[in-house]
């Protein structure tokens, strides 16, 4: 593992999420958790663009498979490394946002949170126009309601990922 990959592994550990790449939901959770960690200020160096299920980073996917392969071979090179205190603190605050419910519901929720944040961060929509955000998500074939968007905005603001 290189340092960036070690950072990803430590971030997932700090979020109390198992590092899994098997199955679509696990990969979606990993992508969105790392996206939200970076949005919270944990600098891992990944660049995201919009894809079918919201923000996506191909480089992270490649790194995730490398990490998973090494972990499958009992080679955890993250052992002995730690994230800086500020990153640890930010991730601890993020745990309550990310770790809610069973995997399937968590994956959908994280897709919504990361998608709403991405659209706002990239100035595709305004933070105050819930119906515009929901309509934009619908244009991207997402089936999130205005109520879902409203809840997501509240959670993102509560956890410091959006300015009030």
Secondary structure, 3 states (H helix, E strand, C coil): CCHHHHHHHHHHHHCCCCCCCCCHHHHHHHHHHHHHHHHCCCCCCCCCEEECCEEECHHHHHHHHHHHHHHHCCCCCCCCCCCCHHHHHHHHHHHHHHCCCCHHHHHHHHHHHHHHHHHHHCCCCCCCCHHHHHHHHHHCCCCCCHHHHHHHHHHHHHCCCCCC
